[in-house]
Amino acid sequence: MLDALDITDSEQADSGTLAENVFRRIQAAIVQGEIPPGSKISEPELARTYGISRGPLREAIHRLEGQKLLVRVPHVGARVVSLSHAELIELYEIRESLEGMACRLAAERMSQAEIDELRRVLELHEQDAAFKAGVGYYQQEGDFDFHYRIIQGSGNRTLTQMLCGELYQLVRMYRLQFSTTPNRPHQAFAEHHRILDAIADRDGELAELLMRRHIGASKRNIERHYKEALANPSKTRGES
């Protein structure tokens, strides 16, 4: 009886690990644009591609829906999210407000050690090859992400759940799509440094203002892109 229980637990663990791995792989493919926005999700095709049974795959799809990367379309099924221009601007308006608040709280609550770590994150960004070449900004996630670190440093669990959980990968998807506007990577880096200096000075009001301006500049970048794309569909995309 004990042996049978051990086998069952092991099988469940293996299934959970497989589902997690497939979830991460599909998530990365969507965020990085390998599975394009608007693409229909075919469970049989994904099951063959990733060598996974339908049960763990459906679990992964459900989690991706929770991250706003997949949406259910009546009579069609799951598709990769594709925000309209208006919806994307709304997302950036939310970021501008909530990340501004997070920045103010971070200035009040981050420890000196956390601020030092944030400075080291920017030093890492500065060494990135794409950044040095002026063709993109460092786009690793989690603790390597300047915005993620600040949100975590706010100490507000509800805010963190929204910005580092529910909306995080959706925002990353569009940050990556708009990551190569000429001159924007170095402008964004300079803006990050000014935000960090305000946090280090414990000036929450200034930190919030600078973060709102920073995200507002990215929002204007997107608006310019859409205007230019109407006139020139081959125009490259800009950094957020």
C-alpha positions in Angstrom: 0.0 0.0 0.0 2.8 2.3 0.9 4.7 1.5 -2.3 1.6 2.3 -4.4 1.2 5.7 -2.6 4.8 6.5 -3.3 4.4 5.8 -7.0 1.3 7.9 -7.2 3.0 10.8 -5.4 6.0 10.5 -7.8 3.8 10.4 -10.8 1.9 13.5 -9.6 5.2 15.3 -9.0 6.5 14.4 -12.5 3.2 15.6 -14.0 3.4 18.8 -12.1 7.0 19.4 -13.2 6.1 18.7 -16.8 3.1 21.0 -16.7 5.3 23.8 -15.2 8.0 23.4 -17.8 5.5 23.5 -20.7 3.8 26.5 -19.1 7.1 28.3 -19.0 8.0 27.4 -22.6 4.6 28.5 -24.0 4.7 31.6 -21.9 8.1 32.6 -23.2 7.0 31.8 -26.8 4.1 34.1 -26.5 5.9 36.9 -24.7 8.8 36.9 -27.1 6.5 36.8 -30.1 7.3 33.3 -31.4 3.6 32.6 -31.1 2.2 35.9 -32.6 -0.6 38.0 -31.1 -4.0 36.8 -32.3 -2.8 33.3 -33.0 -5.4 30.5 -32.4 -4.3 28.0 -29.8 -4.6 24.4 -31.0 -4.4 22.0 -28.1 -3.5 19.0 -30.3 -0.8 20.9 -32.1 0.7 22.2 -28.8 0.5 18.7 -27.3 2.5 17.3 -30.3 5.0 20.3 -30.2 5.8 20.0 -26.5 5.2 16.3 -26.1 2.7 16.6 -23.4 -0.7 15.1 -22.7 -3.9 17.2 -22.8 -4.4 17.3 -19.0 -1.1 19.2 -18.1 -1.5 21.3 -21.3 -4.9 22.5 -20.3 -3.6 23.4 -16.9 -0.8 25.5 -18.6 -3.4 27.1 -20.9 -5.6 28.0 -17.9 -2.6 29.6 -16.1 -1.8 31.6 -19.3 -5.4 32.9 -19.4 -4.9 34.0 -15.8 -1.8 36.0 -16.9 -3.9 37.7 -19.6 -1.7 36.2 -22.3 -4.6 34.0 -23.7 -8.2 35.0 -24.1 -11.3 32.9 -24.8 -13.2 33.8 -27.9 -16.8 32.5 -28.1 -17.1 29.7 -30.7 -13.4 29.9 -31.5 -11.5 28.9 -28.4 -8.3 30.3 -26.9 -6.2 32.9 -28.8 -3.0 34.8 -27.9 -4.0 38.2 -26.7 -3.8 41.1 -29.2 -4.6 44.4 -27.6 -6.0 47.2 -29.7 -4.3 50.5 -29.7 -6.9 51.9 -27.3 -6.5 48.9 -25.0 -2.7 49.1 -25.0 -2.9 52.8 -24.1 -5.2 51.9 -21.2 -2.7 49.4 -20.0 0.0 52.0 -20.0 -2.2 54.4 -18.2 -2.7 51.8 -15.5 1.1 51.3 -15.3 1.7 55.0 -15.1 -0.5 55.3 -12.1 0.3 52.1 -10.2 4.0 52.0 -10.9 4.2 55.6 -9.9 2.6 54.7 -6.6 4.9 51.7 -6.2 7.9 54.0 -6.8 6.8 56.4 -4.1 6.3 53.5 -1.6 9.7 52.0 -2.6 11.4 55.3 -1.8 9.9 55.1 1.7 10.3 51.4 2.3 13.3 49.9 0.5 16.3 49.0 2.6 19.7 50.3 1.7 20.7 46.8 0.7 17.8 46.7 -1.7 18.7 50.0 -3.2 22.3 48.9 -3.7 21.0 45.7 -5.4 18.8 47.9 -7.7 21.9 49.9 -8.6 23.7 46.7 -9.5 20.8 45.7 -11.7 21.3 48.9 -13.7 25.0 48.2 -14.0 24.2 44.8 -15.4 21.8 46.5 -17.9 24.6 48.8 -19.0 26.8 45.9 -20.0 24.2 44.2 -22.2 25.4 43.9 -25.8 22.1 45.0 -27.4 22.1 48.1 -25.1 25.7 49.0 -26.0 24.8 48.7 -29.7 21.8 51.0 -29.1 19.4 48.5 -30.6 17.4 47.4 -27.5 17.1 47.5 -23.7 17.9 44.6 -21.3 14.6 42.6 -21.1 15.2 39.8 -18.6 12.4 39.2 -16.1 12.0 39.1 -12.4 14.9 40.2 -10.2 16.8 41.4 -13.3 14.0 43.8 -14.2 14.3 47.3 -12.8 10.5 47.8 -12.7 9.9 44.5 -11.0 12.4 45.3 -8.3 10.8 48.6 -7.5 7.4 47.1 -7.3 8.6 44.4 -5.0 10.3 47.1 -3.0 7.0 48.9 -2.5 6.1 46.5 0.2 2.5 46.5 -0.9 1.3 43.0 -1.5 -1.8 43.9 -3.4 0.1 46.1 -5.7 2.8 43.5 -6.2 0.2 40.8 -7.0 -1.3 43.1 -9.7 1.9 44.3 -11.3 4.3 41.4 -10.7 1.6 38.7 -11.1 -1.6 39.3 -13.0 -0.3 41.9 -15.5 3.4 41.3 -15.5 3.8 39.0 -18.5 1.3 40.9 -20.6 3.3 44.1 -19.9 6.6 42.3 -20.7 5.1 41.1 -24.0 4.5 44.6 -25.1 7.7 46.0 -23.7 9.5 43.4 -25.9 7.4 44.3 -28.9 8.3 48.0 -28.5 12.0 47.5 -27.6 14.0 48.9 -30.5 13.2 52.6 -31.1 16.4 54.4 -32.0 17.8 56.4 -29.0 15.0 55.2 -26.7 17.1 52.5 -24.9 19.7 55.0 -23.7 17.0 57.6 -22.8 15.2 54.9 -20.8 18.4 54.0 -19.0 19.0 57.6 -18.0 15.5 57.8 -16.8 16.0 54.7 -14.7 19.1 56.2 -13.1 17.2 59.4 -12.2 14.4 57.3 -10.6 16.9 55.3 -8.6 18.6 58.5 -7.4 15.2 59.8 -6.1 14.6 56.5 -4.4 18.0 56.6 -2.8 17.4 60.1 -1.6 14.1 58.9 0.0 12.2 61.5 -2.1 9.0 59.6 -2.7 7.2 62.5 -4.4 10.0 63.0 -7.0 10.4 59.2 -7.5 6.7 58.9 -8.3 6.8 61.8 -10.7 9.8 60.5 -12.5 8.3 57.0 -12.9 5.1 58.4 -14.2 7.0 60.5 -16.7 9.1 57.5 -17.7 6.1 55.3 -18.4 4.3 58.3 -20.0 7.3 58.6 -22.4 6.9 54.9 -23.3 3.2 55.5 -23.9 3.9 58.3 -26.3 6.4 56.1 -28.0 3.6 53.6 -28.7 1.3 56.3 -29.9 4.0 57.5 -32.4 4.5 54.0 -33.5 0.8 53.5 -34.4 0.7 56.8 -36.3 3.9 56.0 -38.2 2.7 52.4 -38.9 -0.4 53.8 -40.7 1.9 55.7 -43.1 4.7 53.0 -43.1 3.7 49.5 -42.1 7.3 48.3 -42.1 8.3 50.9 -39.4 10.2 49.3 -36.5 8.8 49.2 -33.0 9.9 51.3 -30.0 11.0 50.6 -26.4 8.8 50.6 -23.3 
